[in-house]
């Protein structure tokens, strides 16, 4: 994918954490996910379609998921329950939604968020799409953002 | 979600397995996923958007994933590698694609497939969406299909 597509997602992640959670992110080194970057315990995923198809994955370590959900729910979350996964899905939705608005030429629409939880899993993209992965630190623990996009004008013209 | 939306996915799953894999499916009892139906080791997920948003999850036990991929790759797959996850993503894509064509009024478009692999994970839908889960047996082992859809005319009219 083209690297310029990643910047709107980084900006929207920073804005979302700042405005929703009063949390400043420290960005780590951007990498391609060829080597399967580590995924954390709670991952919100959003599918994208339009003049491009792709997926955004916002993967939070347990501590970040609980602290973020506590902020959003206005009560202390101590376990990964439906309220917490809904909160993480909503964060992924906000990140994808704001980035979509910036990437106007791609005419993206976004799917429902799903949240994957567990201690032993990987999220794989199709092998012809190389997602970009950016690790961040939050002060509450690590998180990562992965974005994989493939531009598909031909598909759009065919009406899919 | 309305139960009539599930039938195109069931038909397309049956057709995909019959035509691509020469495999007849035996359908188990349809259930709501409120109790978190078991998810198998390799799950292809596809996001849907349009006049509805949602997700399709095709979750295959290890044996089914390997046998299905072996059929598609024309060589024996013995471990869950990128070729196998690409094959499972492609199966999910075919199931979603054929169902989308039947559900014309929802004007769905589909995202890239992602494939989640692992022995310990759950895939959660937003708590305001109750996905429908259908287990199947293949002769090669079990699989399940989960579909969660929420109709969003208001969103579509707002241009998202």
Interface residues (C-beta under 8 A of the other chain):
Chain A: X45 X46 X47 X48 X49 X50 X53 X54 X55 X57 X82 X83 X85 X86 X89 X97 X100 X109 X110 X111 X112 X113 X114 X115 X116 X117 X118 X119 X120 X121 X122 X123 X124 X125 X126 X127 X129 X148 X150 X160
Chain B: X45 X46 X47 X48 X49 X50 X53 X54 X55 X57 X82 X83 X85 X86 X89 X97 X100 X109 X110 X111 X112 X113 X114 X115 X116 X117 X118 X119 X120 X121 X122 X123 X124 X125 X126 X127 X129 X148 X150 X160
